[in-house]
Amino acid sequence: MTYIVTELQTNREGVTANIVTAYTDRYQAEQKYHSILAAAAVSNVYIHAATILDMFGGVIKSEHYRHETAEVEES
């Protein structure tokens, strides 16, 4: 089985960039997926997403972060 991991980064104007990597090992695909999400959690990208697909295009996992505005510091 081949697992495809995609990273999508979309700015506020709707321009999207993607990075696609393929793995034959499910655990390596999961590792890449979670490393993308770890970076996405703190990125400045408006919408930052990760997806794992099977080789038939079926979605195994998909999550995203949307950063609406700059963070407000809590006191």
N, C-alpha and C positions, 0 to 999 in steps of 0.2 A: 504494500500500500504506500502511496505517496501522499504526504501531507503538505499543503501549501499554506504558508503564513504570509499574510499581507499586513502592511502598515499603511494607514491612510492618514494624511495630514491635510486638513482643509482650512484655508484662511477665511476671514470674514467676507471676502468678495466671492467666495465659492470656488476658488482655484484649488484643485486637489492634486497632491503629489502622492505617489505610492512606491513602496518597495515590496518586492515579492521574493520569497525564498522558499525552496522546496526541500523537504526532508523525507527520508525513508523510515526514520525512527520517530515514533509518536512522542517520546519523551523529549527529544531534542526540539521538536516542533513546539511542544508545550513550554519548554524553557525560553525559546525565542519569543513566543506569544507573551509570556509574563514579563520578560525584560522590556518589551515594547510598552506594555501597560504601566510598568514601573516608571519609565521615562515620561509617559503621557500624563501621569497623575500630577506631575509638577511642571509640565511644559507650558510655554506661552502660546502654543498653537490653539486656535479657536476650537476645532474639533480634531481630536487625535484618537485614532481607532486601531484595533488589532482584530484579526480574524484568522481562524484555522479552517481551511476547507479540505475535504477529501479530494481525491483525484477525479471525482465525478462532478465536482462543483458543489457538493453538499456542505452546508455550514455545520461545523463541529462546535465551534465556540466563537463568540463575537462580543466585544465590549468596547466602550468608548468613553472618553472624557470630553465634556464641553466646558470651555473656559469663557464664560459670558463677559466678565469684567475683571479688572484688577482686584486682587484680594484686599479686603479691608482688615487692618490689624485689629486684633481684639485686645482690650485692656483688662 
